[in-house]
C-alpha cells in the first residue's frame, strides 16, 4: 500500500486535455474555460495518524487541515480562491467536547487562516460515525500570470533555496501551519523560479523528489541548512543531531525552490520575504541527492524524511 | 448535532463576492475569473453509515461516492469538469481485500462513471488508518449559458416535476447511482425551469426544502408520485406502503424541478429524456408541504424523509 497504488492509479486515470498537470505535483492544474488555470488539491488528515485528538486543541487541528492544503497551493505559486471541507466526526465527541463543539472548534481553526489568505470556504459536508475524526479539505486556487510553479523545471546550475528554518515541527509547528502563500506568490512574481514545492515530508526526501521530477540531481550542503530552534530542542531529547531533524523531520511547510544562479543571488541579496531565504545547495546533471565531500567531490545524501507508513505519496 | 451546527457555520463563514451561492443549495457557485461560474460540491460517505463494507462490493461504494457528488452537480444543472478523491482506508483492509485491493476497487467503481460524464479525476489523497473506510469526493463543474439551477426560484402556479421513479433505493439503487447529469443539462437547455434539486433525502422532505428555499408552498399529489418497483418490493416486507417508501426513502438521486405551467406541459408532452418525467404537484403561495384533500381543499403532507441521525443537512 505504497507507491504501487499511486502507480496503478496514474496508469488507470483517463487522460484529458483539461488536465494540464495531473498526479505527481503538489496539486492538479486544470485548464479552465474560457481562460485561466484552476489549481486544485485535496488532503485528508486523521486522528492518530496526523494528530492525537486526545492531546491537542481541535482548533489547531482545523488550522492544520486547511493549512496543509494551502501549503500545496503555495507550492504551485497559486493564489487561494476557495476550500471545501468534509468532516467525519466521532459521534461521541472527543476530549470532553461534544460532536458539535468539536466541529465548531475545527472551523474556528480554519476560518482565520482562510480569511488571512482570502480563501472562501465554499462549502462542506459534515458527518458523524463511530470512527475517529477525519478531515478532508479540497483547496482551489488560480495561477498568476507567471503560471504554476512545478516540480519539474530545475536545471543543472540552478541554485536551491529554502524559506524559513527546518526541523522539529513535531513540537508544535506541524499544527500551527503558516502556509507560505504570500511568499510563493511574491517570489514567483518578482523572480525567475525554475521549480518549487513545499517541504512536507523532510527537506532531503522532498529535494530528492524535486530532483527526480526535474530529471537532474540536487546537491544539498548540510552546513547551509537553516535549522529551527525546535530541531535543537528535539535533538536534546532524541539522541539525533539537530541537522538530522532539519533534513528529515517533515511537516515544515516551507518552500523549496530552484532558480538560475544570477537570479538566486539577487533574491538572496534582496531577502524580500520578511522570513529568511537560504541557499542550501545547487542542481547538477547527475541524478540523485548529493552532499559536498571536500573539494569538488560529492557523496550521496540519504533522502531521509517522514515517509508515513500509513500514507503513500500523495497523488496531488 | 443537527441544524444547529449548520446554522452556526453559515453565521460564521466569511462572505465573499466570489461566492455567488453559498451554503444552502446543492452546491456552491463561485464566480470564476475572468468569466464563467464554477460549481463545487463535496460529500463524504462512510462505512456503517452510508454502506456496509462487509456486505457490498467496494466497486459499488466507489461508484456511489462519486455518484452522489455528480448528482449534486446535476441538481445545479452544472456540467461536471473534475473530481478530487480523498480516501481514508482501513489499514487491515476489509471483506477479505487488502487495503490496496480496496482502494483499487473503489476507483474501479468511480472511473467508468467519471468517464461517462467527462469528469476528470484531477487528484486525490490516499491514507490508511485504524478506523473504517471514509471516502470524501469534491466535484467541480461549470454552469451552462442558462446559469445554475437553484432551489429558490419556484413560484406559485409552477408545476412540480420529477424524473424516474422513487422509493426502495435501499434494495440496491442507492449504490448504483445514476446521476441525472445529462438529463438536467438537457432540461435546463430546452425548457424554462424555475427551481431544481436532486432527491437525496426523500421526495417529501426534499420538496419541503425546495418550497422553503423558494418562499412558497408545494402541493404533492400522492396519487401522482411514480413509485419504483423496489418500493413495492420493500413494502412487501416493511409493512409500510409503497407510497410511503416513494415519499420518504431517499437516495433516489432523481431530479425534482419546477417550471411554469405551460412550459411544464410542453415538457411532459415531449418527454425528452428517455426516462419518464412526471408531474407530481404544483406550487402555491401558502408556505409548507401539502396534499389534495378533495375538491380545492388541501391538507398538510408530512415531510417524511431520510434525515440521517448521523448527518446534519449538508452545507452544500
Interface residues (C-beta under 8 A of the other chain):
Chain A: X1 X4 X5 X6 X8 X9 X12 X13 X14 X16 X18 X19 X22 X23 X27 X28 X30 X32 X33 X34 X35 X36 X38 X40 X41 X42 X43 X44 X46 X47 X48 X49 X81 X82 X84 X85 X86 X87 X88 X89 X91 X98 X99 X100 X103 X104 X107 X111 X114 X115 X118 X120 X121 X122 X123 X124 X125 X126 X127 X128 X129 X130 X131 X132 X134 X136 X138 X140 X142 X310 X311 X312 X314 X315 X316
Chain B: X1 X4 X5 X6 X8 X9 X12 X13 X14 X16 X18 X19 X22 X23 X27 X28 X30 X32 X33 X34 X35 X36 X38 X40 X41 X42 X43 X44 X46 X47 X48 X49 X81 X82 X84 X85 X86 X87 X88 X89 X91 X98 X99 X100 X103 X104 X107 X111 X114 X115 X118 X120 X121 X122 X123 X124 X125 X126 X127 X128 X129 X130 X131 X132 X134 X136 X138 X140 X142 X310 X311 X312 X314 X315 X316
